[in-house]
Amino acid sequence: MDRARFLKTEAIVLKHFPLGEADRVLTLITPQAGKVRAVARGVRRPKSKLAGHLEPLTRTRVLIQRGHSMDTISQAETIDSNIEVRQDLWRMTCALYCAELVERFSSEEQENEAVYRLLRETIMALVPSPHPSTSSGRTEWNPDITLRWFEVRLLDLSGFAPELYRCIGCIADVLPSAHFFSANAGGVLCPSCRAKDSLARPLSLNALKLLRLYSRGALQTTQQVRLPPDLSVEVEHLMRQYLTHTLERELKSTDFLDMLRRERHMEREAASAAG
């Protein structure tokens, strides 16, 4: 097979949009070729053999024919449909948020197997545990911890990790106390350097410790940490600000993610009041 004309690879579907009456343009993340865009011809027709293998978040094996203006997906075979995630609106939205981040931070045709594996691991972590209370199955993992861990690790793999150990202003080691976090400067500011960025946000010691854990710890390790609601909100807001500054745009999926979170919170409060 002529490797200049064909690409056979494992891939995760990040997103798609319609083209013409029956086609779709898909964005995929692959281990060896990075981000790839390709057309799936006729995939929107009812009898298409490709349709079920190319849904967002599906891990699939594809054969892509290279073209002058646009590549074309000739074959596709599902490896893992991730149906447990896709059938749950909250989990699916979390996974699509991660997919959007991968799409934004990835370059086309640039190998990055680590990012591919990170997304694959994160989607798997969002799958509900069938036996959360038994010793044979893992406990139910906190999606908020999973998302924050994913964000920090993706930033690190993409070369945009914030500085968490030295003050961005004076390069002094960060002492174990409250500091500030500057999205503009790219990390922690000590109290003495706070004036260098009027938009820097307060950074509690526990938030700093948590960000450091996310940057170096395995996902399974981070899930063992008790996450109080106020600390969860603090770290999420810091990461949201930093990601928006780094990407120079808002993410499309965050509004829907926030709406679903509010609905889940209201449902839990109602259930608690009824009980």
C-alpha positions as CSV (number, residue, x, y, z in Angstrom):
1,M,0.0,0.0,0.0
2,D,1.3,3.5,-1.0
3,R,1.7,5.3,2.4
4,A,1.8,8.6,0.6
5,R,-1.7,8.0,-0.6
6,F,-3.3,6.2,2.3
7,L,-3.3,6.5,6.1
8,K,-4.5,3.5,8.1
9,T,-4.8,4.4,11.8
10,E,-6.7,4.2,15.0
11,A,-8.6,7.4,15.8
12,I,-11.1,9.1,18.1
13,V,-13.8,11.2,16.5
14,L,-13.6,14.7,17.9
15,K,-16.4,16.4,16.0
16,H,-18.2,16.5,12.6
17,F,-20.3,18.9,10.5
18,P,-22.5,18.3,7.5
19,L,-21.2,18.8,3.9
20,G,-23.7,18.9,1.0
21,E,-26.7,16.6,1.2
22,A,-25.1,13.4,2.4
23,D,-21.5,13.9,3.5
24,R,-19.8,15.0,6.7
25,V,-16.4,16.5,7.4
26,L,-14.9,14.8,10.5
27,T,-12.1,15.9,12.8
28,L,-10.1,13.0,14.2
29,I,-7.3,12.7,16.7
30,T,-4.8,9.9,15.8
31,P,-1.7,8.6,17.6
32,Q,0.8,9.0,14.7
33,A,-0.8,11.7,12.4
34,G,-2.2,14.0,15.1
35,K,-5.3,15.9,14.1
36,V,-6.8,14.9,10.8
37,R,-9.7,16.3,8.9
38,A,-11.4,14.0,6.3
39,V,-14.7,13.7,4.4
40,A,-17.0,10.7,5.0
41,R,-18.9,10.4,1.7
42,G,-22.6,9.5,1.9
43,V,-22.4,8.9,5.7
44,R,-25.7,10.7,6.3
45,R,-27.6,8.4,4.1
46,P,-29.8,5.8,6.0
47,K,-28.0,2.8,4.6
48,S,-24.4,4.1,5.0
49,K,-22.0,1.5,6.2
50,L,-19.7,4.1,7.8
51,A,-22.3,6.0,9.9
52,G,-22.2,4.0,13.1
53,H,-18.4,3.9,13.2
54,L,-17.9,7.6,13.0
55,E,-19.9,9.2,15.8
56,P,-18.2,11.7,18.1
57,L,-16.2,10.1,20.9
58,T,-16.1,6.8,19.1
59,R,-12.7,5.1,19.0
60,T,-12.4,3.6,15.5
61,R,-10.0,2.2,13.0
62,V,-10.0,4.1,9.7
63,L,-8.5,4.0,6.3
64,I,-8.1,7.5,4.9
65,Q,-7.3,8.2,1.3
66,R,-5.2,11.3,0.8
67,G,-6.5,13.9,-1.6
68,H,-5.2,17.2,-3.0
69,S,-7.9,19.4,-1.3
70,M,-9.5,17.0,1.2
71,D,-8.8,13.5,2.5
72,T,-11.6,10.9,2.3
73,I,-12.5,8.1,4.8
74,S,-12.7,4.9,2.8
75,Q,-13.2,2.4,5.6
76,A,-14.1,2.6,9.3
77,E,-14.4,-0.1,12.0
78,T,-15.4,0.6,15.6
79,I,-12.9,-0.4,18.3
80,D,-14.9,1.1,21.2
81,S,-18.2,3.0,20.8
82,N,-18.0,4.5,24.3
83,I,-21.7,4.0,24.4
84,E,-21.9,4.2,28.2
85,V,-20.6,7.8,28.0
86,R,-22.6,8.8,24.9
87,Q,-25.9,7.7,26.4
88,D,-25.5,9.8,29.5
89,L,-25.9,13.6,28.8
90,W,-23.7,14.8,31.6
91,R,-20.8,12.3,30.9
92,M,-21.1,12.9,27.1
93,T,-20.9,16.7,27.6
94,C,-17.8,16.3,29.8
95,A,-16.2,14.1,27.2
96,L,-17.1,16.5,24.3
97,Y,-15.5,19.3,26.3
98,C,-12.3,17.3,26.5
99,A,-12.6,16.5,22.8
100,E,-12.9,20.2,22.0
101,L,-9.8,21.1,24.0
102,V,-7.9,18.4,22.2
103,E,-9.1,19.8,18.9
104,R,-8.0,23.3,19.9
105,F,-4.6,22.4,21.2
106,S,-3.6,19.9,18.5
107,S,-1.9,20.6,15.2
108,E,-2.8,18.9,12.0
109,E,-0.5,16.1,10.8
110,Q,1.7,16.4,13.8
111,E,2.4,13.2,15.8
112,N,1.3,13.3,19.4
113,E,0.5,9.9,20.7
114,A,0.6,11.2,24.3
115,V,-2.4,13.5,23.7
116,Y,-4.3,10.7,22.0
117,R,-3.7,8.4,25.0
118,L,-4.7,11.1,27.4
119,L,-8.1,11.6,25.7
120,R,-8.6,7.9,25.5
121,E,-7.9,7.5,29.2
122,T,-10.1,10.4,30.1
123,I,-13.1,9.1,28.2
124,M,-12.7,5.7,29.8
125,A,-12.6,7.4,33.2
126,L,-16.0,8.9,32.5
127,V,-17.6,5.5,32.0
128,P,-19.8,4.7,35.0
129,S,-18.6,1.9,37.2
130,P,-21.0,-1.1,37.0
131,H,-20.1,-2.1,40.6
132,P,-19.0,1.0,42.4
133,S,-19.3,-0.6,45.9
134,T,-17.5,-3.9,45.3
135,S,-13.8,-4.6,45.6
136,S,-13.7,-5.9,42.1
137,G,-14.8,-2.7,40.5
138,R,-13.4,0.8,40.9
139,T,-15.3,3.4,42.8
140,E,-17.3,6.0,41.0
141,W,-14.8,8.7,39.9
142,N,-15.5,12.4,40.3
143,P,-16.0,13.9,36.8
144,D,-14.9,17.4,38.1
145,I,-11.5,15.9,39.2
146,T,-11.2,14.1,35.9
147,L,-11.8,17.3,33.9
148,R,-9.3,19.3,35.9
149,W,-6.7,16.6,35.7
150,F,-7.2,16.3,32.0
151,E,-6.9,20.1,31.5
152,V,-3.6,20.3,33.4
153,R,-2.1,17.3,31.7
154,L,-3.2,18.5,28.2
155,L,-1.6,21.9,28.9
156,D,1.6,20.2,29.9
157,L,1.7,18.0,26.8
158,S,0.9,20.9,24.6
159,G,3.7,23.1,26.0
160,F,1.4,25.5,27.8
161,A,1.7,24.3,31.4
162,P,1.4,27.1,34.0
163,E,4.3,27.6,36.3
164,L,3.4,26.3,39.8
165,Y,6.7,26.1,41.6
166,R,8.4,29.5,41.1
167,C,6.9,33.0,41.1
168,I,6.6,34.2,37.5
169,G,7.6,37.7,38.7
170,C,10.7,37.2,40.8
171,I,11.5,33.6,40.0
172,A,11.7,32.8,43.7
173,D,10.5,29.4,45.0
174,V,6.8,29.5,45.9
175,L,6.4,29.1,49.6
176,P,3.6,27.0,51.2
177,S,1.1,29.9,51.6
178,A,-1.6,31.7,49.7
179,H,-0.5,33.4,46.5
180,F,-2.0,34.7,43.3
181,F,-2.5,33.1,39.8
182,S,-1.9,35.1,36.7
183,A,-3.3,33.8,33.4
184,N,-1.5,36.6,31.6
185,A,1.9,35.8,33.1
186,G,1.4,32.1,33.0
187,G,1.5,30.9,36.6
188,V,1.9,31.8,40.2
189,L,2.7,35.2,41.5
190,C,3.9,35.7,45.1
191,P,2.2,38.5,47.2
192,S,5.2,40.8,46.6
193,C,4.7,40.5,42.8
194,R,0.9,40.8,42.8
195,A,1.1,44.4,41.5
196,K,2.6,43.1,38.2
197,D,-0.9,41.8,37.2
198,S,-4.0,43.6,38.5
199,L,-6.1,40.8,37.1
200,A,-4.4,38.0,39.0
201,R,-6.7,35.9,41.0
202,P,-6.2,34.8,44.6
203,L,-4.7,31.3,44.8
204,S,-5.2,29.3,48.1
205,L,-2.6,26.9,49.3
206,N,-5.0,24.0,48.8
207,A,-5.7,25.0,45.2
208,L,-1.9,25.2,44.6
209,K,-1.4,21.8,46.0
210,L,-4.2,20.4,43.9
211,L,-2.9,21.8,40.7
212,R,0.5,20.4,41.5
213,L,-1.1,17.0,42.1
214,Y,-2.9,17.2,38.8
215,S,0.3,18.0,37.0
216,R,2.3,15.1,38.3
217,G,-0.1,12.5,39.7
218,A,-1.9,9.6,38.0
219,L,-5.7,10.0,37.5
220,Q,-6.4,7.2,39.9
221,T,-4.3,9.0,42.6
222,T,-6.1,12.3,42.1
223,Q,-9.5,10.6,42.6
224,Q,-8.5,9.7,46.2
225,V,-8.5,13.4,47.2
226,R,-11.5,14.8,49.0
227,L,-12.6,17.8,47.0
228,P,-14.7,20.4,48.9
229,P,-17.1,22.3,46.7
230,D,-15.4,25.7,47.3
231,L,-12.0,24.3,46.3
232,S,-13.5,22.6,43.2
233,V,-15.0,26.0,42.1
234,E,-11.8,27.9,42.8
235,V,-9.6,25.5,40.7
236,E,-12.2,25.3,37.9
237,H,-12.4,29.1,37.6
238,L,-8.6,29.4,37.6
239,M,-8.3,26.8,34.8
240,R,-11.2,28.4,32.8
241,Q,-9.5,31.7,32.9
242,Y,-6.1,30.2,31.9
243,L,-7.5,28.1,29.1
244,T,-9.4,31.1,27.7
245,H,-6.4,33.3,27.8
246,T,-4.1,30.6,26.2
247,L,-6.6,29.8,23.4
248,E,-7.6,33.5,23.0
249,R,-11.3,32.4,22.8
250,E,-14.1,30.8,24.8
251,L,-14.8,27.1,24.4
252,K,-18.2,26.4,22.9
253,S,-19.0,23.5,25.3
254,T,-18.5,25.3,28.5
255,D,-21.9,27.1,28.6
256,F,-23.8,23.8,28.2
257,L,-21.5,22.2,30.7
258,D,-22.3,24.9,33.2
259,M,-26.0,24.6,32.5
260,L,-26.0,20.9,33.1
261,R,-24.0,21.3,36.3
262,R,-26.6,23.8,37.7
263,E,-29.4,21.4,36.8
264,R,-27.7,18.5,38.6
265,H,-27.1,20.7,41.6
266,M,-30.8,21.7,41.8
267,E,-31.9,18.1,41.4
268,R,-29.6,17.0,44.3
269,E,-30.9,19.8,46.5
270,A,-34.5,18.8,45.7
271,A,-33.8,15.2,46.4
272,S,-32.1,16.1,49.7
273,A,-35.0,18.3,50.8
274,A,-37.5,15.5,49.9
275,G,-35.5,12.9,51.8
